[in-house]
Amino acid sequence: MLSSAGSIGHPSEASRTNMAKRSRIGGRPGQRRPMQRTAGRPGGARPARPAGSVTREEELRAAELEAAILAEEKVAEDARRDRERSSKRPVEGAVYSSTNLATRAAEEYGYVRRDVRRIVVVGGSLLGVLAILHILVNVAHVI
């Protein structure tokens, strides 16, 4: 390490300065380098036509783009109307009845009762296996 102040072999703490690390990318992360701009128009020439005028080709291109946009908007509007119509129709398979909520819940959630019963049976059998293993290992010293 080279030092400008102090002895050459042993630089003092005051003379030692931390240098910033160099990076291969220019600037800070997340920032772009400045654009490489070329020189302006030769001789500072301005366009031949006035600033507010539009050529015939530009008008035709604008008309084509506007027609395409209007067609896309019409398709989107038709799709929205179709979705609204289909959402207003009654859902197939849905049964609307005047029965009590508890009665409907008992009919519709029978599978929940069956699943809970299965969970209790499996959990109880696992606890039984653990109890048997505990007796065999810790009490009888069989295993």
Beta strands, then each sheet from edge to edge (+ up, - down):
end
